[in-house]
Amino acid sequence: MLLFAENDITEQRYIVNSDNWHFEKLQSTIANALGKKKPTKTATPFLMNVARSLETVKCFFTGGKQLLTKESVRVAISKTYFENAKILKALPGFSFTPLEETIEKASKLYLGTINAKH
């Protein structure tokens, strides 16, 4: 953000990510960093939509907020990749922290917080 403030860049949209990972790799990396088992079963689009429908019914009766939505199912099963060349061109010398490093740091902080409470 400071780099944008130092430049006269306005009214632009950027993809702010360093890595293009599919959802499975992201979940596995987070599980490893938290010391948990990796997901082993593939959630097919059919199963995800059944789960979403069941959650819709549950939320109708409980009044809770629906966490699994049509959009979240669509995103989870899509293979979408984003290109960050525009931001790298606009901010020469800028570099991203690798996603794996960020996940490791965040997981250590989270686990440290959890362990401090117990």
MOPAC internal coordinates of N, CA, C and O (Angstrom, degrees):
PM7 1SCF
backbone

  N    0.0000 0     0.00 0     0.00 0    0    0    0
  C    1.4414 1     0.00 0     0.00 0    1    0    0
  C    1.5228 1   110.36 1     0.00 0    2    1    0
  O    1.2310 1   120.94 1   141.69 1    3    2    1
  N    1.3187 1   115.80 1   -38.31 1    3    2    1
  C    1.4600 1   118.73 1   178.82 1    5    3    2
  C    1.5307 1   111.15 1   -63.73 1    6    5    3
  O    1.2310 1   120.40 1   142.44 1    7    6    5
  N    1.3208 1   116.85 1   -37.56 1    7    6    5
  C    1.4625 1   119.88 1   178.00 1    9    7    6
  C    1.5256 1   110.96 1   -62.57 1   10    9    7
  O    1.2310 1   120.22 1   142.32 1   11   10    9
  N    1.3228 1   117.18 1   -37.68 1   11   10    9
  C    1.4655 1   119.84 1   177.29 1   13   11   10
  C    1.5251 1   110.15 1   -67.75 1   14   13   11
  O    1.2310 1   120.47 1   140.71 1   15   14   13
  N    1.3286 1   116.70 1   -39.29 1   15   14   13
  C    1.4691 1   120.46 1  -179.76 1   17   15   14
  C    1.5265 1   110.97 1   -65.31 1   18   17   15
  O    1.2310 1   120.50 1   145.81 1   19   18   17
  N    1.3289 1   116.66 1   -34.19 1   19   18   17
  C    1.4630 1   121.00 1  -179.61 1   21   19   18
  C    1.5286 1   112.20 1   -75.20 1   22   21   19
  O    1.2310 1   120.29 1   160.22 1   23   22   21
  N    1.3234 1   117.05 1   -19.78 1   23   22   21
  C    1.4578 1   122.31 1   177.64 1   25   23   22
  C    1.5251 1   108.60 1  -104.14 1   26   25   23
  O    1.2310 1   120.45 1   -16.98 1   27   26   25
  N    1.2736 1   116.75 1   163.02 1   27   26   25
  C    1.4617 1   120.66 1   179.19 1   29   27   26
  C    1.5263 1   110.90 1   -94.95 1   30   29   27
  O    1.2310 1   120.57 1  -133.13 1   31   30   29
  N    1.3152 1   116.51 1    46.87 1   31   30   29
  C    1.4600 1   121.19 1  -179.03 1   33   31   30
  C    1.5216 1   108.17 1   -92.64 1   34   33   31
  O    1.2310 1   120.69 1   -56.46 1   35   34   33
  N    1.3264 1   116.29 1   123.54 1   35   34   33
  C    1.4580 1   120.86 1   178.12 1   37   35   34
  C    1.5163 1   109.51 1  -137.68 1   38   37   35
  O    1.2310 1   121.34 1   -20.62 1   39   38   37
  N    1.3156 1   115.04 1   159.38 1   39   38   37
  C    1.4622 1   123.54 1   174.07 1   41   39   38
  C    1.5318 1   113.18 1    51.87 1   42   41   39
  O    1.2310 1   120.91 1  -135.22 1   43   42   41
  N    1.3179 1   115.86 1    44.78 1   43   42   41
  C    1.4626 1   121.57 1   177.62 1   45   43   42
  C    1.5171 1   109.12 1  -125.42 1   46   45   43
  O    1.2310 1   120.71 1   -27.09 1   47   46   45
  N    1.3002 1   116.25 1   152.91 1   47   46   45
  C    1.4672 1   122.37 1   174.71 1   49   47   46
  C    1.5178 1   107.88 1  -116.95 1   50   49   47
  O    1.2310 1   121.43 1   -40.75 1   51   50   49
  N    1.3249 1   114.88 1   139.25 1   51   50   49
  C    1.4561 1   120.40 1  -177.79 1   53   51   50
  C    1.5173 1   110.55 1  -132.66 1   54   53   51
  O    1.2310 1   121.27 1   -30.47 1   55   54   53
  N    1.2968 1   115.17 1   149.53 1   55   54   53
  C    1.4545 1   122.00 1   169.32 1   57   55   54
  C    1.5270 1   105.32 1   -87.61 1   58   57   55
  O    1.2310 1   120.82 1   -61.39 1   59   58   57
  N    1.3124 1   116.03 1   118.61 1   59   58   57
  C    1.4640 1   120.05 1  -176.04 1   61   59   58
  C    1.5277 1   108.09 1  -110.82 1   62   61   59
  O    1.2310 1   121.27 1  -102.68 1   63   62   61
  N    1.3068 1   115.18 1    77.32 1   63   62   61
  C    1.4568 1   121.68 1   175.99 1   65   63   62
  C    1.5206 1   108.73 1  -150.59 1   66   65   63
  O    1.2310 1   121.77 1   -29.42 1   67   66   65
  N    1.3184 1   114.21 1   150.58 1   67   66   65
  C    1.4604 1   117.25 1  -179.14 1   69   67   66
  C    1.5202 1   112.57 1  -100.61 1   70   69   67
  O    1.2310 1   120.55 1   151.97 1   71   70   69
  N    1.3078 1   116.55 1   -28.03 1   71   70   69
  C    1.4589 1   120.45 1  -172.77 1   73   71   70
  C    1.5232 1   110.91 1  -122.63 1   74   73   71
  O    1.2310 1   120.68 1   -32.75 1   75   74   73
  N    1.3083 1   116.31 1   147.25 1   75   74   73
  C    1.4595 1   122.69 1   174.22 1   77   75   74
  C    1.5190 1   108.25 1  -109.56 1   78   77   75
  O    1.2310 1   121.13 1   -88.23 1   79   78   77
  N    1.3099 1   115.45 1    91.77 1   79   78   77
  C    1.4597 1   121.61 1  -179.59 1   81   79   78
  C    1.5076 1   110.04 1  -106.95 1   82   81   79
  O    1.2310 1   120.96 1   -34.24 1   83   82   81
  N    1.3263 1   115.78 1   145.76 1   83   82   81
  C    1.4524 1   118.40 1   171.31 1   85   83   82
  C    1.5269 1   107.82 1   -81.86 1   86   85   83
  O    1.2310 1   120.92 1   -17.43 1   87   86   85
  N    1.3129 1   115.85 1   162.57 1   87   86   85
  C    1.4665 1   122.38 1  -172.49 1   89   87   86
  C    1.5245 1   111.91 1   -57.64 1   90   89   87
  O    1.2310 1   120.29 1   141.96 1   91   90   89
  N    1.3280 1   117.04 1   -38.04 1   91   90   89
  C    1.4687 1   121.23 1  -178.39 1   93   91   90
  C    1.5315 1   110.86 1   -61.97 1   94   93   91
  O    1.2310 1   120.02 1   136.74 1   95   94   93
  N    1.3143 1   117.58 1   -43.26 1   95   94   93
  C    1.4666 1   120.80 1   179.65 1   97   95   94
  C    1.5313 1   110.25 1   -66.05 1   98   97   95
  O    1.2310 1   120.46 1   139.59 1   99   98   97
  N    1.3226 1   116.72 1   -40.41 1   99   98   97
  C    1.4580 1   120.48 1   178.43 1  101   99   98
  C    1.5263 1   110.43 1   -61.03 1  102  101   99
  O    1.2310 1   120.06 1   131.72 1  103  102  101
  N    1.3219 1   117.48 1   -48.28 1  103  102  101
  C    1.4610 1   121.18 1   179.89 1  105  103  102
  C    1.5275 1   111.36 1   -61.67 1  106  105  103
  O    1.2310 1   119.97 1   136.83 1  107  106  105
  N    1.3121 1   117.67 1   -43.17 1  107  106  105
  C    1.4642 1   121.37 1  -179.58 1  109  107  106
  C    1.5243 1   111.24 1   -64.65 1  110  109  107
  O    1.2310 1   120.25 1   138.79 1  111  110  109
  N    1.3179 1   117.13 1   -41.21 1  111  110  109
  C    1.4581 1   121.30 1  -179.81 1  113  111  110
  C    1.5240 1   110.74 1   -65.83 1  114  113  111
  O    1.2310 1   120.32 1   137.82 1  115  114  113
  N    1.3211 1   116.99 1   -42.18 1  115  114  113
  C    1.4641 1   120.55 1   177.93 1  117  115  114
  C    1.5222 1   110.25 1   -65.47 1  118  117  115
  O    1.2310 1   120.06 1   136.20 1  119  118  117
  N    1.3284 1   117.49 1   -43.80 1  119  118  117
  C    1.4729 1   121.05 1   178.77 1  121  119  118
  C    1.5223 1   110.62 1   -59.26 1  122  121  119
  O    1.2310 1   120.19 1   133.90 1  123  122  121
  N    1.3275 1   117.24 1   -46.10 1  123  122  121
  C    1.4681 1   120.51 1   178.75 1  125  123  122
  C    1.5229 1   111.55 1   -60.03 1  126  125  123
  O    1.2310 1   120.65 1   135.59 1  127  126  125
  N    1.3307 1   116.36 1   -44.41 1  127  126  125
  C    1.4674 1   120.58 1  -177.83 1  129  127  126
  C    1.5263 1   111.66 1   -65.27 1  130  129  127
  O    1.2310 1   120.40 1   150.58 1  131  130  129
  N    1.3259 1   116.85 1   -29.42 1  131  130  129
  C    1.4653 1   120.88 1   179.44 1  133  131  130
  C    1.5227 1   112.60 1   -92.66 1  134  133  131
  O    1.2310 1   120.66 1  -179.51 1  135  134  133
  N    1.3388 1   116.34 1     0.49 1  135  134  133
  C    1.4604 1   120.39 1   179.49 1  137  135  134
  C    1.5182 1   113.16 1    71.82 1  138  137  135
  O    1.2310 1   120.58 1  -150.67 1  139  138  137
  N    1.3174 1   116.49 1    29.33 1  139  138  137
  C    1.4672 1   122.26 1  -179.80 1  141  139  138
  C    1.5162 1   110.17 1  -109.78 1  142  141  139
  O    1.2310 1   121.11 1   -16.71 1  143  142  141
  N    1.3450 1   115.48 1   163.29 1  143  142  141
  C    1.4567 1   120.07 1   176.55 1  145  143  142
  C    1.5195 1   109.90 1   -68.66 1  146  145  143
  O    1.2310 1   121.39 1   -37.03 1  147  146  145
  N    1.3267 1   114.95 1   142.97 1  147  146  145
  C    1.4650 1   120.21 1   174.47 1  149  147  146
  C    1.5232 1   108.51 1   -70.03 1  150  149  147
  O    1.2310 1   120.30 1   -29.26 1  151  150  149
  N    1.3180 1   117.04 1   150.74 1  151  150  149
  C    1.4677 1   118.66 1   173.19 1  153  151  150
  C    1.5337 1   109.16 1   -59.95 1  154  153  151
  O    1.2310 1   120.94 1   -42.93 1  155  154  153
  N    1.3156 1   115.81 1   137.07 1  155  154  153
  C    1.4692 1   119.48 1  -176.77 1  157  155  154
  C    1.5176 1   113.26 1  -111.46 1  158  157  155
  O    1.2310 1   119.92 1   160.69 1  159  158  157
  N    1.3053 1   117.76 1   -19.31 1  159  158  157
  C    1.4611 1   120.50 1  -178.35 1  161  159  158
  C    1.5230 1   109.86 1  -108.14 1  162  161  159
  O    1.2310 1   121.52 1   -38.25 1  163  162  161
  N    1.3012 1   114.70 1   141.75 1  163  162  161
  C    1.4558 1   120.17 1   178.11 1  165  163  162
  C    1.5172 1   109.65 1   -86.07 1  166  165  163
  O    1.2310 1   121.32 1   -52.23 1  167  166  165
  N    1.3087 1   115.08 1   127.77 1  167  166  165
  C    1.4622 1   119.93 1   175.88 1  169  167  166
  C    1.5225 1   107.15 1   -88.35 1  170  169  167
  O    1.2310 1   120.97 1   -71.92 1  171  170  169
  N    1.3114 1   115.75 1   108.08 1  171  170  169
  C    1.4621 1   120.54 1  -179.70 1  173  171  170
  C    1.5271 1   109.21 1   -73.07 1  174  173  171
  O    1.2310 1   120.17 1   -20.22 1  175  174  173
  N    1.3144 1   117.29 1   159.78 1  175  174  173
  C    1.4670 1   119.25 1   176.42 1  177  175  174
  C    1.5318 1   112.27 1   -54.60 1  178  177  175
  O    1.2310 1   120.46 1   140.65 1  179  178  177
  N    1.3288 1   116.73 1   -39.35 1  179  178  177
  C    1.4645 1   120.02 1   179.12 1  181  179  178
  C    1.5227 1   110.74 1   -60.78 1  182  181  179
  O    1.2310 1   120.03 1   130.61 1  183  182  181
  N    1.3378 1   117.54 1   -49.39 1  183  182  181
  C    1.4583 1   120.82 1  -179.11 1  185  183  182
  C    1.5260 1   112.25 1   -64.05 1  186  185  183
  O    1.2310 1   120.60 1   141.75 1  187  186  185
  N    1.3170 1   116.46 1   -38.25 1  187  186  185
  C    1.4588 1   119.31 1   178.91 1  189  187  186
  C    1.5276 1   111.22 1   -65.49 1  190  189  187
  O    1.2310 1   120.30 1   142.12 1  191  190  189
  N    1.3158 1   117.03 1   -37.88 1  191  190  189
  C    1.4605 1   119.88 1   178.06 1  193  191  190
  C    1.5234 1   112.02 1   -71.30 1  194  193  191
  O    1.2310 1   120.06 1   146.03 1  195  194  193
  N    1.3303 1   117.49 1   -33.97 1  195  194  193
  C    1.4682 1   120.35 1   174.02 1  197  195  194
  C    1.5332 1   109.15 1   -63.86 1  198  197  195
  O    1.2310 1   120.32 1   134.03 1  199  198  197
  N    1.3304 1   116.99 1   -45.97 1  199  198  197
  C    1.4664 1   120.79 1   178.80 1  201  199  198
  C    1.5285 1   110.80 1   -61.12 1  202  201  199
  O    1.2310 1   120.23 1   138.81 1  203  202  201
  N    1.3175 1   117.17 1   -41.19 1  203  202  201
  C    1.4662 1   120.98 1   178.85 1  205  203  202
  C    1.5206 1   110.61 1   -62.81 1  206  205  203
  O    1.2310 1   120.63 1   137.73 1  207  206  205
  N    1.3222 1   116.40 1   -42.27 1  207  206  205
  C    1.4669 1   120.32 1   179.18 1  209  207  206
  C    1.5281 1   110.96 1   -64.03 1  210  209  207
  O    1.2310 1   120.43 1   137.31 1  211  210  209
  N    1.3286 1   116.79 1   -42.69 1  211  210  209
  C    1.4690 1   120.53 1   178.50 1  213  211  210
  C    1.5291 1   110.60 1   -63.83 1  214  213  211
  O    1.2310 1   120.65 1   140.74 1  215  214  213
  N    1.3140 1   116.37 1   -39.26 1  215  214  213
  C    1.4609 1   119.05 1   178.80 1  217  215  214
  C    1.5270 1   111.03 1   -67.67 1  218  217  215
  O    1.2310 1   120.24 1   144.76 1  219  218  217
  N    1.3243 1   117.14 1   -35.24 1  219  218  217
  C    1.4692 1   120.77 1   176.70 1  221  219  218
  C    1.5210 1   110.22 1   -59.72 1  222  221  219
  O    1.2310 1   120.53 1   135.23 1  223  222  221
  N    1.3268 1   116.59 1   -44.77 1  223  222  221
  C    1.4700 1   121.17 1   178.75 1  225  223  222
  C    1.5246 1   109.93 1   -64.58 1  226  225  223
  O    1.2310 1   120.38 1   135.15 1  227  226  225
  N    1.3367 1   116.89 1   -44.85 1  227  226  225
  C    1.4666 1   120.62 1  -179.98 1  229  227  226
  C    1.5236 1   110.80 1   -59.48 1  230  229  227
  O    1.2310 1   120.32 1   133.89 1  231  230  229
  N    1.3178 1   116.99 1   -46.11 1  231  230  229
  C    1.4697 1   121.16 1  -178.81 1  233  231  230
  C    1.5186 1   111.71 1   -67.02 1  234  233  231
  O    1.2310 1   120.16 1   148.97 1  235  234  233
  N    1.3219 1   117.30 1   -31.03 1  235  234  233
  C    1.4627 1   120.82 1   176.99 1  237  235  234
  C    1.5253 1   109.91 1   -61.24 1  238  237  235
  O    1.2310 1   120.64 1   136.58 1  239  238  237
  N    1.3409 1   116.38 1   -43.42 1  239  238  237
  C    1.4540 1   120.39 1  -177.50 1  241  239  238
  C    1.5301 1   113.45 1   -81.55 1  242  241  239
  O    1.2310 1   120.06 1   148.10 1  243  242  241
  N    1.3200 1   117.49 1   -31.90 1  243  242  241
  C    1.4652 1   119.71 1  -177.22 1  245  243  242
  C    1.5270 1   112.89 1   -93.54 1  246  245  243
  O    1.2310 1   120.59 1   161.33 1  247  246  245
  N    1.3267 1   116.47 1   -18.67 1  247  246  245
  C    1.4574 1   119.92 1  -177.86 1  249  247  246
  C    1.5147 1   112.77 1    78.49 1  250  249  247
  O    1.2310 1   120.28 1  -171.57 1  251  250  249
  N    1.3320 1   117.07 1     8.43 1  251  250  249
  C    1.4593 1   121.47 1   179.65 1  253  251  250
  C    1.5208 1   112.39 1   -75.73 1  254  253  251
  O    1.2310 1   121.39 1   -10.45 1  255  254  253
  N    1.3076 1   114.94 1   169.55 1  255  254  253
  C    1.4617 1   120.98 1   179.25 1  257  255  254
  C    1.5226 1   109.37 1   -84.41 1  258  257  255
  O    1.2310 1   120.44 1   -46.46 1  259  258  257
  N    1.3077 1   116.76 1   133.54 1  259  258  257
  C    1.4569 1   121.72 1  -179.69 1  261  259  258
  C    1.5244 1   109.36 1   -77.60 1  262  261  259
  O    1.2310 1   120.69 1   -57.63 1  263  262  261
  N    1.3277 1   116.29 1   122.37 1  263  262  261
  C    1.4587 1   121.57 1  -179.31 1  265  263  262
  C    1.5235 1   112.42 1   -92.58 1  266  265  263
  O    1.2310 1   120.51 1   148.20 1  267  266  265
  N    1.3138 1   116.62 1   -31.80 1  267  266  265
  C    1.4600 1   121.36 1   179.95 1  269  267  266
  C    1.5257 1   107.71 1  -100.75 1  270  269  267
  O    1.2310 1   120.86 1   -73.65 1  271  270  269
  N    1.3191 1   115.96 1   106.35 1  271  270  269
  C    1.4654 1   121.76 1  -176.32 1  273  271  270
  C    1.5249 1   110.43 1  -112.33 1  274  273  271
  O    1.2310 1   120.69 1    -8.42 1  275  274  273
  N    1.3245 1   116.29 1   171.58 1  275  274  273
  C    1.4672 1   120.08 1   175.87 1  277  275  274
  C    1.5272 1   110.15 1   -56.88 1  278  277  275
  O    1.2310 1   121.11 1   137.88 1  279  278  277
  N    1.3291 1   115.47 1   -42.12 1  279  278  277
  C    1.4643 1   120.05 1  -178.99 1  281  279  278
  C    1.5277 1   111.29 1   -65.53 1  282  281  279
  O    1.2310 1   119.77 1   136.68 1  283  282  281
  N    1.3382 1   118.05 1   -43.32 1  283  282  281
  C    1.4677 1   119.33 1  -179.04 1  285  283  282
  C    1.5280 1   111.21 1   -66.92 1  286  285  283
  O    1.2310 1   120.11 1   145.17 1  287  286  285
  N    1.3182 1   117.39 1   -34.83 1  287  286  285
  C    1.4705 1   120.67 1   175.48 1  289  287  286
  C    1.5215 1   109.71 1   -65.36 1  290  289  287
  O    1.2310 1   120.74 1   134.44 1  291  290  289
  N    1.3278 1   116.19 1   -45.56 1  291  290  289
  C    1.4659 1   120.28 1  -179.74 1  293  291  290
  C    1.5212 1   111.48 1   -59.66 1  294  293  291
  O    1.2310 1   120.45 1   135.52 1  295  294  293
  N    1.3229 1   116.75 1   -44.48 1  295  294  293
  C    1.4600 1   121.22 1  -179.97 1  297  295  294
  C    1.5312 1   110.69 1   -65.56 1  298  297  295
  O    1.2310 1   120.54 1   138.37 1  299  298  297
  N    1.3211 1   116.57 1   -41.63 1  299  298  297
  C    1.4648 1   120.60 1  -177.35 1  301  299  298
  C    1.5299 1   112.60 1   -63.74 1  302  301  299
  O    1.2310 1   120.17 1   147.41 1  303  302  301
  N    1.3165 1   117.28 1   -32.59 1  303  302  301
  C    1.4689 1   119.00 1  -177.43 1  305  303  302
  C    1.5214 1   113.03 1   -96.69 1  306  305  303
  O    1.2310 1   120.13 1   173.92 1  307  306  305
  N    1.3239 1   117.36 1    -6.08 1  307  306  305
  C    1.4677 1   119.48 1  -178.20 1  309  307  306
  C    1.5252 1   111.29 1   -83.57 1  310  309  307
  O    1.2310 1   121.32 1   -22.40 1  311  310  309
  N    1.2913 1   115.08 1   157.60 1  311  310  309
  C    1.4623 1   122.36 1   173.46 1  313  311  310
  C    1.5273 1   105.93 1  -114.06 1  314  313  311
  O    1.2310 1   121.02 1   -96.95 1  315  314  313
  N    1.3248 1   115.65 1    83.05 1  315  314  313
  C    1.4516 1   121.50 1  -176.68 1  317  315  314
  C    1.5155 1   109.24 1  -107.15 1  318  317  315
  O    1.2310 1   120.64 1   -46.72 1  319  318  317
  N    1.3102 1   116.39 1   133.28 1  319  318  317
  C    1.4533 1   120.77 1   178.87 1  321  319  318
  C    1.5210 1   109.13 1  -122.38 1  322  321  319
  O    1.2310 1   120.94 1   -34.15 1  323  322  321
  N    1.3139 1   115.82 1   145.85 1  323  322  321
  C    1.4539 1   121.17 1  -177.07 1  325  323  322
  C    1.5220 1   109.21 1  -121.83 1  326  325  323
  O    1.2310 1   120.95 1   -36.20 1  327  326  325
  N    1.2929 1   115.79 1   143.80 1  327  326  325
  C    1.4643 1   122.49 1  -177.69 1  329  327  326
  C    1.5240 1   109.13 1  -104.87 1  330  329  327
  O    1.2310 1   120.43 1   -50.89 1  331  330  329
  N    1.3358 1   116.77 1   129.11 1  331  330  329
  C    1.4649 1   120.83 1  -177.33 1  333  331  330
  C    1.5287 1   112.95 1  -105.57 1  334  333  331
  O    1.2310 1   119.75 1  -165.35 1  335  334  333
  N    1.3162 1   118.08 1    14.65 1  335  334  333
  C    1.4704 1   121.11 1  -176.34 1  337  335  334
  C    1.5271 1   112.36 1   -61.63 1  338  337  335
  O    1.2310 1   120.06 1   147.28 1  339  338  337
  N    1.3300 1   117.49 1   -32.72 1  339  338  337
  C    1.4622 1   120.04 1  -177.34 1  341  339  338
  C    1.5328 1   111.55 1   -63.42 1  342  341  339
  O    1.2310 1   120.06 1   135.95 1  343  342  341
  N    1.3227 1   117.50 1   -44.05 1  343  342  341
  C    1.4684 1   119.34 1  -179.50 1  345  343  342
  C    1.5278 1   110.94 1   -70.64 1  346  345  343
  O    1.2310 1   120.52 1   144.02 1  347  346  345
  N    1.3292 1   116.61 1   -35.98 1  347  346  345
  C    1.4613 1   119.62 1   178.60 1  349  347  346
  C    1.5251 1   111.13 1   -67.00 1  350  349  347
  O    1.2310 1   120.54 1   146.50 1  351  350  349
  N    1.3273 1   116.58 1   -33.50 1  351  350  349
  C    1.4607 1   120.64 1   176.94 1  353  351  350
  C    1.5317 1   110.61 1   -71.81 1  354  353  351
  O    1.2310 1   120.36 1   140.67 1  355  354  353
  N    1.3252 1   116.92 1   -39.33 1  355  354  353
  C    1.4677 1   121.31 1  -177.74 1  357  355  354
  C    1.5275 1   112.04 1   -71.75 1  358  357  355
  O    1.2310 1   120.61 1   150.97 1  359  358  357
  N    1.3307 1   116.43 1   -29.03 1  359  358  357
  C    1.4698 1   121.16 1  -177.80 1  361  359  358
  C    1.5235 1   109.98 1  -123.96 1  362  361  359
  O    1.2310 1   119.77 1  -103.42 1  363  362  361
  N    1.3202 1   118.04 1    76.58 1  363  362  361
  C    1.4678 1   120.04 1  -179.43 1  365  363  362
  C    1.5318 1   109.87 1   -57.94 1  366  365  363
  O    1.2310 1   121.00 1   -40.76 1  367  366  365
  N    1.2922 1   115.70 1   139.24 1  367  366  365
  C    1.4640 1   120.40 1   179.82 1  369  367  366
  C    1.5125 1   113.28 1    89.13 1  370  369  367
  O    1.2310 1   120.03 1   168.54 1  371  370  369
  N    1.3300 1   117.55 1   -11.46 1  371  370  369
  C    1.4613 1   120.59 1   177.85 1  373  371  370
  C    1.5158 1   109.22 1   -74.61 1  374  373  371
  O    1.2310 1   120.99 1   -38.17 1  375  374  373
  N    1.3135 1   115.71 1   141.83 1  375  374  373
  C    1.4629 1   119.34 1   174.76 1  377  375  374
  C    1.5251 1   109.10 1  -139.70 1  378  377  375
  O    1.2310 1   121.20 1   -29.72 1  379  378  377
  N    1.3021 1   115.32 1   150.28 1  379  378  377
  C    1.4533 1   121.89 1   179.87 1  381  379  378
  C    1.5225 1   109.98 1   -89.86 1  382  381  379
  O    1.2310 1   121.09 1   -27.65 1  383  382  381
  N    1.3230 1   115.52 1   152.35 1  383  382  381
  C    1.4539 1   120.44 1   167.69 1  385  383  382
  C    1.5202 1   105.85 1   -78.98 1  386  385  383
  O    1.2310 1   119.44 1   -50.12 1  387  386  385
  N    1.3330 1   118.68 1   129.88 1  387  386  385
  C    1.4670 1   119.62 1  -179.61 1  389  387  386
  C    1.5337 1   111.36 1   -56.91 1  390  389  387
  O    1.2310 1   120.63 1   -37.55 1  391  390  389
  N    1.3214 1   116.41 1   142.45 1  391  390  389
  C    1.4524 1   122.07 1  -177.27 1  393  391  390
  C    1.5270 1   111.67 1   -57.71 1  394  393  391
  O    1.2310 1   120.50 1   139.22 1  395  394  393
  N    1.3141 1   116.64 1   -40.78 1  395  394  393
  C    1.4616 1   119.66 1  -179.63 1  397  395  394
  C    1.5332 1   111.16 1   -60.73 1  398  397  395
  O    1.2310 1   120.38 1   139.36 1  399  398  397
  N    1.3212 1   116.88 1   -40.64 1  399  398  397
  C    1.4666 1   121.12 1   178.10 1  401  399  398
  C    1.5313 1   110.84 1   -65.36 1  402  401  399
  O    1.2310 1   120.23 1   138.52 1  403  402  401
  N    1.3044 1   117.16 1   -41.48 1  403  402  401
  C    1.4621 1   121.52 1   178.54 1  405  403  402
  C    1.5238 1   111.12 1   -63.46 1  406  405  403
  O    1.2310 1   120.34 1   137.31 1  407  406  405
  N    1.3243 1   116.96 1   -42.69 1  407  406  405
  C    1.4666 1   121.28 1   178.42 1  409  407  406
  C    1.5202 1   110.28 1   -62.89 1  410  409  407
  O    1.2310 1   120.19 1   137.05 1  411  410  409
  N    1.3262 1   117.24 1   -42.95 1  411  410  409
  C    1.4725 1   120.97 1   178.54 1  413  411  410
  C    1.5195 1   111.20 1   -59.81 1  414  413  411
  O    1.2310 1   120.22 1   131.63 1  415  414  413
  N    1.3302 1   117.19 1   -48.37 1  415  414  413
  C    1.4680 1   121.26 1  -179.74 1  417  415  414
  C    1.5196 1   111.29 1   -62.25 1  418  417  415
  O    1.2310 1   120.33 1   133.29 1  419  418  417
  N    1.3176 1   116.98 1   -46.71 1  419  418  417
  C    1.4682 1   121.00 1  -178.84 1  421  419  418
  C    1.5237 1   110.85 1   -63.87 1  422  421  419
  O    1.2310 1   120.17 1   140.43 1  423  422  421
  N    1.3231 1   117.28 1   -39.57 1  423  422  421
  C    1.4625 1   121.12 1   179.71 1  425  423  422
  C    1.5248 1   111.25 1   -65.78 1  426  425  423
  O    1.2310 1   120.35 1   137.82 1  427  426  425
  N    1.3234 1   116.94 1   -42.18 1  427  426  425
  C    1.4673 1   119.97 1   177.88 1  429  427  426
  C    1.5219 1   111.19 1   -62.69 1  430  429  427
  O    1.2310 1   120.33 1   137.81 1  431  430  429
  N    1.3255 1   116.98 1   -42.19 1  431  430  429
  C    1.4661 1   120.29 1   177.21 1  433  431  430
  C    1.5230 1   111.12 1   -62.89 1  434  433  431
  O    1.2310 1   120.78 1   135.35 1  435  434  433
  N    1.3207 1   116.11 1   -44.65 1  435  434  433
  C    1.4586 1   121.29 1   179.99 1  437  435  434
  C    1.5252 1   110.50 1   -62.74 1  438  437  435
  O    1.2310 1   120.49 1   131.16 1  439  438  437
  N    1.3230 1   116.67 1   -48.84 1  439  438  437
  C    1.4685 1   119.67 1  -179.41 1  441  439  438
  C    1.5166 1   111.19 1   -64.16 1  442  441  439
  O    1.2310 1   120.28 1   143.61 1  443  442  441
  N    1.3253 1   117.08 1   -36.39 1  443  442  441
  C    1.4621 1   121.23 1   176.91 1  445  443  442
  C    1.5221 1   111.35 1   -63.19 1  446  445  443
  O    1.2310 1   120.40 1   139.78 1  447  446  445
  N    1.3165 1   116.85 1   -40.22 1  447  446  445
  C    1.4708 1   121.90 1   178.20 1  449  447  446
  C    1.5138 1   110.76 1   -66.44 1  450  449  447
  O    1.2310 1   120.57 1   135.75 1  451  450  449
  N    1.3207 1   116.51 1   -44.25 1  451  450  449
  C    1.4624 1   121.23 1   179.53 1  453  451  450
  C    1.5281 1   110.31 1   -62.75 1  454  453  451
  O    1.2310 1   120.24 1   134.48 1  455  454  453
  N    1.3360 1   117.14 1   -45.52 1  455  454  453
  C    1.4650 1   121.58 1  -178.65 1  457  455  454
  C    1.5226 1   110.99 1   -66.85 1  458  457  455
  O    1.2310 1   119.71 1   146.90 1  459  458  457
  N    1.3324 1   118.15 1   -33.10 1  459  458  457
  C    1.4699 1   120.97 1   179.71 1  461  459  458
  C    1.5235 1   111.78 1   -68.82 1  462  461  459
  O    1.2310 1   120.46 1   152.18 1  463  462  461
  N    1.3411 1   116.72 1   -27.82 1  463  462  461
  C    1.4697 1   120.64 1  -179.92 1  465  463  462
  C    1.5120 1   112.13 1   -78.24 1  466  465  463
  O    1.2310 1   119.98 1   160.99 1  467  466  465
  N    1.3246 1   117.64 1   -19.01 1  467  466  465
  C    1.4733 1   120.40 1  -177.29 1  469  467  466
  C    1.4774 1   112.09 1  -102.57 1  470  469  467
  O    1.2310 1   120.10 1   180.00 1  471  470  469

